[in-house]
Amino acid sequence: MSSQPAQTKRSEIVLPGDRVATIEEFEPGSGATVLSDSVVATRVGEVVREMSDRRVEVVPAKDLSSKLPEAGDSIIGNVQSAASSVAQVRIDAINDLPSSKELSGMLSLRDDRRRRSSPVRAGDTIRAGILSTTNSIYHLTLDCKGCGVVFTACSNCGGRVIALSRDRIKCTECGFVDERELADDFTAISRSQN
Ligand SMILES: [Zn+2]
């Protein structure tokens, strides 16, 4: 999934869901988790492999982009809060490059009548598109290719969840079923584990 070119000494930037090791090679440290037989990133950052204790971590990237989002860009962000009509999203990467700007985006939720509950929850990592930058507000949309929730956990117990369908998840620990608007990647990874 990561399109980072294999240049020498260039730090390895990964996105949530990217494979960083197999479970035979490394155990997940901070910023990583186990999915099936792989260790995957749970946040945007640089891969650090500690050979001494065979641990792989994803740490916030030092090599940051100072680009400002423009309409049509793709972002990866973390949902800071989600109410019935709007979610606030911290923008961690713009066009798959980690951002140094600590910007916040606004995802409007009220216009979609299909939804019975919020498509995102606080703590979720999402991929979204920049709809507009009117009045210096970064308006986000999930209505774009690859967009939706790319990493989430059970809102009941914090356990690992799998996709039941494109908009429903189930906790593997407590069985709680919840709704999310899932990215294609999330659904595909869940299916590969069944
Ligand atoms: Zn649970």
Boltz pocket constraint, residues with backbone or C-beta under 6 A from the ligand:
constraints:
  - pocket:
      binder: B
      contacts: [[A, 154], [A, 155], [A, 156], [A, 157], [A, 158], [A, 159], [A, 171], [A, 172], [A, 173], [A, 174], [A, 175], [A, 176]]
      max_distance: 6.0
